[in-house]
């Protein structure tokens, strides 16, 4: 298993925590120099907050360790929404690794591509499709179970 | 003073709290049925967090009262960045009132227009230029003082 797959598997473990809570299963880890410095899973229903996306939870934890210029690589099981993509840019994440595509809300290319806006002081390198099958399957199963 | 100017003046009071802390002076209030349900000011330096923008602080407070579908009108002294504009959409804010323009990072039309993306399940009505002079002047004074 390559390095990106290894850390995406960690993000998938976070997504499974969301699934077990009845939340849309999306997970995230942030890695700096080989070490996980932030973890998060979607908990918008449990916290009843529009801010509680997996990436925001992970960035919040990582900022407590590294301060506001976090850097490193962010792994997320589903392509980020505009809020999270903006937070990734604000946190000066260097590299973004995505599992499944998000055709409805994706802001790393699917609906809008904020990663490419050089205007935002900072750009982020994007790799897509890491453990895409597992990441997509987890989402598909969740939504299928919602509509029995 | 009209209703929008009244609440923008409240957002300006928040921005002045940031200025007094040596932070870029941006303030925000969220109003629902004539009542302020969230207040925030930029404190990214003090909290050393890329998430601590005025709008995020106000949305976090408002979500604690109203849950994740906040609604209402959000007043902010400077046009939101992509992270905050995405959070405004996620929080189902109905109306956005902006003071000064943000030509470098504005995501309500200046650099990118996320407000107009119907794809994001929800769209937000935007009014610009309320107390624009005061909002711009506060920013100008702050940056001028930084470079004596």
Interface residues (C-beta under 8 A of the other chain):
Chain A: X44 X45 X48 X49 X50 X51 X52 X53 X56 X59 X60 X63 X64 X67 X68 X69 X70 X81 X82 X83 X84 X85 X86 X87 X89 X90 X91 X92 X104 X105 X107 X111 X112 X114 X117 X119 X120 X121
Chain B: X44 X45 X48 X49 X50 X51 X52 X53 X56 X59 X60 X63 X64 X67 X68 X69 X70 X81 X82 X83 X84 X85 X86 X87 X89 X90 X91 X92 X104 X105 X107 X111 X112 X114 X117 X119 X120 X121
